[in-house]
Amino acid sequence: MRSLLIKNLSLFLIYTVAILVCSMPLFYFIMKYFYAEDLDELIEYRSYDFIKDHLSIFTISEIEYWNHFNEDMQILPMDQSCPLDKVVQRPFYNAAEGFEVDYRVYYTKIKIENQPYILMSRIAMIEPKDLLQTLVFQYGILFIILIIAFTIIQRVISQKLWRPFYKSLGKIENFNLEQGIVPEFEKTDTIEFARLNENLDKLIKNNLKTYVQQKEFIENASHELQTPLAVFQSQLDLLLQDTDLTESQVKVVQSLYTVSSRLRRLNKNLLLLAKIDNYQFKETQEIDFNQVLKTQLSYLKDLAEDYGITVLIDSKNPLHVTANKTLLESLINNLVVNAISHNKNNGSISIEVKDRTFLISNTGEKTPLDKDKVFRRFSRTSEKKKGNGLGLSITYQICKLHGWKIEYEYPDEGLHRFIVRFD
C-alpha cells in the first residue's frame, strides 16, 4: 500500500513525463523554424550590407577574385530562373563536409557598371541529426531540471494542502469510543476538508451518544434484573423443597431453575462488562500470576474431571503482573472454563506459563474458530455448546484494559490455543 501523497506524486510524474516526451517533436519543429528564421535574417542583412558598403565601388574585374574568397556570398550572372528577394532552401556541395548539405539562400538583383548580376548570399544549415542531438541534449537537461523541480514543488504543495487531512486522520486513529472524548478537529479554509471534519464530528458524536445509551441500558437493565432474578430463583428453591410436587412438576421446576441460573450468569457478565467499560476496576497491584492460577484451577478441577478431561500444567517459570486481582481471576477462570466447555470427552487441556506469556490449549472440534468473531460479544464458538457468548469477550476487554494482548491460534487439527501476552 502507498500513501495518497506518493500516489498523487507518481501519477503527476507519469503524466508530466508523457506530456514532455510527446511534446518533443513539437519542440524540434519549433526550434528548426526559429533557427531557419534567424539564418534568413542574417543572410538578408549580409546582402544589404554588401550592397550598401561595397557595391558602389565594385567592378566587374573584381567578381572572379571576390567569388574565389567568398564562398557563401557569390556574384552570379543574371538568371531569370532565380527566385529574387526571398529566402529559399537548396542543397549545395560542402567541401568541409564532403557532401551536399542544405543551405538557406537569398538572391537579389544588383548592377555592376550598369550590367545586371545576381548577388547570392547563403548559409549552411545544421544537419537534422545534429540539430536533433542538440535538442535532445538541451531538452534532456531541461527535462531533468523540470522533473526535479516539479517533484519538489508538488511534494511541498501536496504536504501543505493535505496537512489538514492528515491531522484529522491522526485524530481519528487516536480516537477511542470507550473513553468518550470527541476529538477537536482543527479549522481549515479548504472547503472539502472543512466538510469532512464537520461530518466526522457529527458521526463521532452520534456514535458516542448511541454507545453511551447502549452502555447505560445494559447497566441499568442488569441492575434492574438482579432483584427479580434473585426472587425468581428463591421461589424456585422453595418449590423444589415442596414434598407434594409430582415428578413432572419437579422436572419443570428444575428446567426453570437451569434457565434462571443461566440468566443470573448472563446478568453477572453484563454487569462485569459494564464496569470494565466504565473503568471501575482502577485498583491494581503486583500479583504472583502462578499463585492465582493455582487457586483458580483448584476450583475448576472437579468440573474438568466430570468430563474426563486431563489438565497438564507447566508453571515453573515465575511471572508477576500488575493487574486488578478480580479481573485477573476472571480472565483465568473464563479461559479455563472455555477450554473445558469446548473440549471433548476424555480430552485434554495444556496450560503453560513462560516468557511473560500465558498459553492455554485444548482439544476440541476439528475446525478452527473465526478469528474475527471469537472475541465478539454474544458470539458463540459453537452452537452445540451452552453459554451466553460473553466469556471470551470479557477476557478480551480485561486484556485491553491492562494493555495486554490476547490471540487465538489453531496450530494442529483439533487443537485450539489462546495466548495472553503480558507486555
C-alpha positions as CSV (number, residue, x, y, z in Angstrom):
1,M,0.0,0.0,0.0
2,R,1.1,3.5,-0.8
3,S,0.2,6.9,0.7
4,L,-2.1,9.3,-1.1
5,L,0.9,11.7,-1.4
6,I,3.0,9.1,-3.1
7,K,0.2,8.0,-5.4
8,N,-0.5,11.6,-6.4
9,L,3.2,12.4,-7.0
10,S,3.6,9.2,-9.0
11,L,0.7,9.9,-11.3
12,F,1.8,13.5,-11.6
13,L,5.3,12.5,-12.7
14,I,4.0,9.8,-15.1
15,Y,1.7,12.3,-16.9
16,T,4.4,15.0,-16.8
17,V,6.9,12.7,-18.4
18,A,4.3,11.6,-21.0
19,I,3.5,15.2,-21.9
20,L,7.1,16.2,-22.2
21,V,8.0,13.2,-24.3
22,C,5.0,13.7,-26.6
23,S,5.8,17.4,-27.0
24,M,9.4,16.8,-28.0
25,P,8.6,16.6,-31.8
26,L,6.8,19.9,-31.5
27,F,9.8,21.5,-29.8
28,Y,12.0,20.1,-32.6
29,F,9.9,21.7,-35.4
30,I,9.7,25.0,-33.4
31,M,13.4,25.1,-32.9
32,K,14.0,24.3,-36.6
33,Y,11.6,27.1,-37.6
34,F,13.2,29.8,-35.4
35,Y,16.7,28.6,-36.4
36,A,15.8,29.0,-40.1
37,E,14.3,32.4,-39.4
38,D,17.5,33.6,-37.7
39,L,19.6,32.4,-40.7
40,D,17.2,34.2,-43.1
41,E,17.7,37.5,-41.2
42,L,21.5,37.0,-41.2
43,I,21.8,36.4,-45.0
44,E,19.5,39.2,-45.8
45,Y,21.5,41.5,-43.6
46,R,24.7,40.4,-45.3
47,S,23.2,41.1,-48.7
48,Y,22.0,44.6,-47.7
49,D,25.4,45.3,-46.1
50,F,27.3,44.3,-49.3
51,I,25.0,46.5,-51.4
52,K,25.4,49.4,-49.1
53,D,29.1,49.3,-48.4
54,H,30.7,47.6,-51.4
55,L,28.5,47.7,-54.5
56,S,29.2,51.3,-55.4
57,I,32.9,50.8,-55.8
58,F,32.8,47.2,-57.1
59,T,34.0,46.5,-60.6
60,I,33.3,43.6,-63.0
61,S,37.0,42.7,-62.9
62,E,36.8,42.0,-59.2
63,I,33.9,39.5,-59.5
64,E,36.2,36.4,-60.0
65,Y,38.5,37.4,-57.2
66,W,35.6,38.1,-54.9
67,N,33.9,34.7,-55.6
68,H,37.2,32.9,-55.0
69,F,37.5,34.1,-51.5
70,N,33.7,34.5,-50.6
71,E,32.1,31.1,-50.9
72,D,28.9,32.0,-49.1
73,M,28.4,35.3,-51.0
74,Q,28.7,34.9,-54.7
75,I,28.1,37.3,-57.6
76,L,26.5,35.3,-60.4
77,P,25.4,36.2,-63.9
78,M,21.9,37.2,-64.4
79,D,19.5,34.3,-64.4
80,Q,15.8,34.9,-64.7
81,S,15.0,31.5,-63.1
82,C,16.4,32.5,-59.7
83,P,13.8,33.4,-57.1
84,L,14.6,37.0,-56.3
85,D,14.3,38.8,-52.9
86,K,13.2,35.8,-50.9
87,V,14.9,33.1,-49.0
88,V,14.8,29.6,-50.3
89,Q,16.4,26.3,-49.1
90,R,18.6,24.5,-51.6
91,P,21.3,21.8,-51.4
92,F,24.9,22.6,-52.2
93,Y,28.1,20.7,-52.0
94,N,30.1,21.5,-48.9
95,A,33.8,21.0,-49.2
96,A,34.2,20.8,-45.4
97,E,31.6,18.0,-45.0
98,G,32.4,16.3,-48.3
99,F,28.8,16.0,-49.4
100,E,25.8,18.1,-50.1
101,V,24.1,19.9,-47.3
102,D,21.0,22.2,-47.1
103,Y,21.6,26.0,-47.3
104,R,19.4,28.9,-46.7
105,V,19.9,31.0,-49.9
106,Y,18.9,34.6,-50.7
107,Y,19.0,36.0,-54.3
108,T,18.8,39.7,-55.1
109,K,19.4,41.7,-58.3
110,I,22.3,44.1,-58.4
111,K,24.1,46.2,-61.1
112,I,27.8,46.4,-61.5
113,E,29.0,49.0,-64.0
114,N,25.4,49.1,-65.3
115,Q,25.4,45.3,-66.0
116,P,22.8,43.2,-64.3
117,Y,24.1,40.5,-61.9
118,I,22.6,38.4,-59.1
119,L,24.0,38.5,-55.6
120,M,23.7,35.2,-53.9
121,S,24.0,35.0,-50.1
122,R,23.8,31.7,-48.3
123,I,24.5,29.9,-45.0
124,A,24.8,26.2,-44.5
125,M,22.2,24.7,-42.1
126,I,23.0,22.4,-39.3
127,E,22.2,18.8,-40.3
128,P,18.9,17.4,-38.9
129,K,20.7,14.8,-36.9
130,D,23.0,17.4,-35.3
131,L,20.0,19.6,-34.7
132,L,18.2,16.7,-33.1
133,Q,21.2,15.8,-30.9
134,T,21.4,19.5,-29.8
135,L,17.7,19.5,-29.0
136,V,17.9,16.1,-27.1
137,F,20.9,17.4,-25.0
138,Q,19.3,20.7,-24.2
139,Y,15.8,19.2,-23.8
140,G,17.2,16.5,-21.6
141,I,18.8,18.9,-19.2
142,L,15.6,21.0,-19.1
143,F,13.7,17.7,-18.7
144,I,15.7,16.7,-15.7
145,I,15.5,20.1,-14.1
146,L,11.7,20.3,-14.6
147,I,11.2,16.8,-13.2
148,I,13.2,17.5,-10.1
149,A,11.6,20.9,-9.6
150,F,8.1,19.6,-10.2
151,T,8.7,16.7,-7.8
152,I,9.9,19.1,-5.0
153,I,7.2,21.7,-5.7
154,Q,4.5,19.1,-5.9
155,R,5.6,17.4,-2.7
156,V,5.8,20.6,-0.8
157,I,2.5,21.8,-2.1
158,S,0.8,18.5,-1.5
159,Q,2.1,18.2,2.0
160,K,0.8,21.7,2.8
161,L,-2.6,21.2,1.1
162,W,-3.1,17.7,2.7
163,R,-1.9,18.7,6.1
164,P,-5.5,19.2,7.5
165,F,-6.5,15.8,6.2
166,Y,-3.6,14.0,7.9
167,K,-4.2,15.9,11.1
168,S,-7.9,14.8,11.0
169,L,-6.8,11.2,10.2
170,G,-4.4,11.3,13.2
171,K,-7.3,12.5,15.5
172,I,-9.5,9.6,14.2
173,E,-6.7,7.0,14.7
174,N,-6.2,8.1,18.3
175,F,-10.0,8.2,19.0
176,N,-11.3,5.7,21.5
177,L,-15.1,5.3,21.7
178,E,-14.9,3.9,25.2
179,Q,-13.1,7.0,26.5
180,G,-16.0,9.1,25.3
181,I,-13.8,12.1,24.3
182,V,-14.8,13.7,21.0
183,P,-11.6,14.8,19.1
184,E,-11.3,18.5,18.2
185,F,-10.6,19.0,14.5
186,E,-8.5,22.0,13.5
187,K,-10.2,24.7,11.4
188,T,-9.3,24.8,7.8
189,D,-10.1,27.2,4.9
190,T,-10.3,24.3,2.4
191,I,-14.0,23.6,1.7
192,E,-13.6,19.9,1.2
193,F,-11.6,19.3,4.4
194,A,-14.0,21.6,6.4
195,R,-16.9,19.5,5.2
196,L,-15.0,16.3,6.1
197,N,-14.3,17.5,9.6
198,E,-17.8,18.7,10.1
199,N,-19.3,15.3,9.1
200,L,-16.7,13.4,11.1
201,D,-17.6,15.4,14.1
202,K,-21.3,14.7,13.7
203,L,-20.7,11.0,13.0
204,I,-18.5,10.6,16.1
205,K,-20.9,12.4,18.4
206,N,-23.9,10.3,17.1
207,N,-21.9,7.1,17.6
208,L,-20.7,8.2,21.0
209,K,-24.3,9.1,22.0
210,T,-25.5,5.7,20.9
211,Y,-22.7,3.9,22.6
212,V,-23.3,5.7,25.9
213,Q,-27.0,4.9,25.6
214,Q,-26.3,1.3,25.0
215,K,-23.9,1.1,27.9
216,E,-26.4,2.8,30.2
217,F,-29.2,0.5,29.0
218,I,-27.2,-2.7,29.6
219,E,-26.0,-1.5,33.0
220,N,-29.5,-0.3,34.1
221,A,-31.2,-3.4,32.8
222,S,-28.7,-5.6,34.5
223,H,-29.2,-3.8,37.8
224,E,-32.9,-3.9,37.5
225,L,-32.9,-7.7,36.7
226,Q,-30.8,-8.6,39.7
227,T,-33.7,-8.4,42.2
228,P,-36.4,-10.1,40.1
229,L,-33.9,-12.9,39.2
230,A,-33.0,-13.4,42.9
231,V,-36.7,-13.5,43.9
232,F,-37.4,-15.9,41.0
233,Q,-34.6,-18.3,42.0
234,S,-35.6,-18.2,45.7
235,Q,-39.1,-19.1,44.8
236,L,-37.9,-22.0,42.7
237,D,-35.8,-23.1,45.7
238,L,-38.9,-23.1,47.8
239,L,-40.8,-25.1,45.2
240,L,-38.1,-27.7,45.0
241,Q,-38.4,-28.2,48.8
242,D,-42.1,-28.9,48.5
243,T,-42.7,-32.7,49.0
244,D,-46.1,-32.6,47.3
245,L,-44.7,-31.9,43.8
246,T,-45.2,-34.6,41.2
247,E,-42.3,-35.9,39.2
248,S,-43.4,-33.9,36.1
249,Q,-43.7,-30.8,38.2
250,V,-40.2,-31.3,39.6
251,K,-38.8,-31.6,36.1
252,V,-40.5,-28.3,35.1
253,V,-39.1,-26.5,38.2
254,Q,-35.6,-27.9,37.6
255,S,-35.8,-26.7,34.0
256,L,-36.8,-23.2,35.2
257,Y,-34.0,-23.4,37.7
258,T,-31.5,-24.1,35.0
259,V,-32.8,-21.2,32.9
260,S,-32.7,-18.9,35.9
261,S,-29.1,-19.8,36.6
262,R,-28.1,-19.0,33.0
263,L,-29.9,-15.7,33.3
264,R,-28.1,-14.8,36.5
265,R,-24.7,-15.7,34.9
266,L,-25.6,-13.6,31.9
267,N,-26.7,-10.7,34.1
268,K,-23.5,-11.0,36.1
269,N,-21.3,-11.0,33.0
270,L,-23.2,-8.0,31.5
271,L,-22.6,-6.1,34.8
272,L,-18.9,-7.0,34.7
273,L,-18.6,-5.8,31.1
274,A,-20.3,-2.5,32.0
275,K,-18.0,-2.0,34.9
276,I,-14.9,-2.7,32.7
277,D,-16.2,-0.3,30.1
278,N,-16.7,2.4,32.8
279,Y,-13.2,1.9,34.1
280,Q,-14.4,0.9,37.6
281,F,-11.5,-1.5,38.2
282,K,-8.8,1.1,38.7
283,E,-7.1,-0.6,41.7
284,T,-4.1,-2.6,40.6
285,Q,-1.3,-4.4,42.4
286,E,1.7,-6.6,41.9
287,I,0.4,-10.2,41.7
288,D,2.0,-13.6,41.5
289,F,0.3,-15.0,38.4
290,N,1.2,-18.6,39.2
291,Q,-0.4,-18.4,42.6
292,V,-3.7,-17.0,41.3
293,L,-3.6,-19.7,38.5
294,K,-3.2,-22.4,41.1
295,T,-6.1,-21.1,43.2
296,Q,-8.5,-20.8,40.3
297,L,-7.6,-24.3,39.0
298,S,-8.4,-25.8,42.4
299,Y,-11.9,-24.5,42.0
300,L,-12.3,-25.9,38.4
301,K,-10.6,-29.2,38.9
302,D,-13.9,-31.1,39.7
303,L,-15.5,-29.6,36.6
304,A,-12.8,-30.9,34.3
305,E,-12.9,-34.3,36.0
306,D,-16.6,-34.6,35.3
307,Y,-15.8,-34.6,31.6
308,G,-12.8,-36.9,31.9
309,I,-10.5,-34.0,30.8
310,T,-6.8,-34.2,31.7
311,V,-5.3,-30.9,32.7
312,L,-1.5,-30.6,32.2
313,I,0.2,-27.6,33.9
314,D,3.7,-26.2,33.3
315,S,4.0,-23.1,35.5
316,K,7.6,-23.4,36.8
317,N,8.6,-20.1,35.3
318,P,7.8,-17.2,37.7
319,L,5.5,-14.5,36.4
320,H,4.5,-11.3,38.2
321,V,2.0,-8.9,36.7
322,T,0.5,-5.6,37.6
323,A,-3.3,-6.0,37.5
324,N,-6.6,-5.9,39.2
325,K,-6.8,-9.1,41.1
326,T,-10.6,-9.6,40.5
327,L,-10.2,-9.2,36.7
328,L,-7.1,-11.4,36.6
329,E,-9.1,-14.2,38.3
330,S,-12.0,-13.6,35.9
331,L,-9.5,-13.9,32.9
332,I,-8.1,-17.2,34.1
333,N,-11.5,-18.6,35.0
334,N,-13.0,-17.7,31.7
335,L,-10.2,-19.2,29.6
336,V,-10.2,-22.4,31.6
337,V,-14.0,-22.8,31.6
338,N,-13.9,-22.1,27.9
339,A,-11.3,-24.8,27.4
340,I,-13.4,-27.3,29.4
341,S,-16.8,-26.3,27.8
342,H,-15.5,-26.6,24.2
343,N,-13.4,-29.7,24.8
344,K,-14.4,-33.3,24.0
345,N,-14.9,-36.2,26.4
346,N,-11.7,-37.6,27.7
347,G,-9.9,-34.7,26.0
348,S,-7.0,-32.6,27.4
349,I,-6.0,-29.1,28.4
350,S,-2.5,-27.9,28.4
351,I,-1.6,-24.8,30.5
352,E,1.8,-23.2,30.2
353,V,3.4,-20.0,31.7
354,K,6.7,-18.8,30.1
355,D,8.4,-15.6,28.9
356,R,5.6,-13.4,30.3
357,T,3.1,-15.4,28.3
358,F,0.1,-17.5,29.4
359,L,-0.9,-20.2,27.0
360,I,-3.9,-22.5,27.3
361,S,-4.6,-25.2,24.7
362,N,-7.5,-27.6,24.5
363,T,-8.6,-30.4,22.2
364,G,-12.0,-29.9,20.6
365,E,-13.7,-29.6,17.2
366,K,-11.6,-30.2,14.1
367,T,-12.4,-26.8,12.6
368,P,-10.7,-23.5,13.5
369,L,-12.7,-20.7,15.1
370,D,-13.4,-17.5,13.2
371,K,-10.7,-15.1,14.4
372,D,-12.9,-12.1,13.5
373,K,-15.7,-13.3,15.8
374,V,-14.1,-15.3,18.6
375,F,-13.8,-12.3,20.9
376,R,-17.1,-10.6,19.8
377,R,-19.9,-10.3,22.4
378,F,-22.6,-12.9,22.2
379,S,-20.7,-14.8,19.6
380,R,-20.6,-18.5,20.4
381,T,-17.7,-20.5,19.2
382,S,-20.0,-23.5,18.7
383,E,-23.8,-23.6,18.5
384,K,-23.7,-27.1,20.1
385,K,-22.3,-25.8,23.4
386,K,-24.2,-23.9,26.1
387,G,-23.1,-20.4,27.0
388,N,-24.0,-16.8,26.6
389,G,-21.1,-15.9,24.4
390,L,-19.6,-13.3,26.8
391,G,-16.7,-15.2,28.4
392,L,-14.1,-14.6,25.7
393,S,-15.4,-11.0,25.2
394,I,-14.9,-10.3,28.9
395,T,-11.4,-11.8,28.6
396,Y,-10.6,-9.6,25.6
397,Q,-11.8,-6.5,27.5
398,I,-9.7,-7.3,30.5
399,C,-6.6,-7.7,28.4
400,K,-7.4,-4.4,26.6
401,L,-7.9,-2.6,29.9
402,H,-4.5,-3.8,31.2
403,G,-2.7,-3.2,27.9
404,W,-2.1,-7.0,27.3
405,K,-2.6,-8.9,24.0
406,I,-4.7,-12.0,23.5
407,E,-4.5,-14.1,20.4
408,Y,-6.2,-17.3,19.1
409,E,-4.4,-20.0,17.2
410,Y,-5.2,-23.3,15.6
411,P,-1.7,-24.9,15.5
412,D,-2.9,-28.5,14.9
413,E,-6.0,-30.3,13.8
414,G,-8.4,-30.4,16.7
415,L,-6.2,-28.2,18.9
416,H,-7.3,-24.7,19.9
417,R,-4.9,-22.3,21.7
418,F,-5.4,-18.9,23.4
419,I,-2.3,-16.8,24.2
420,V,-2.1,-13.9,26.6
421,R,1.0,-11.8,26.3
422,F,1.7,-9.6,29.3
423,D,3.8,-6.9,27.5
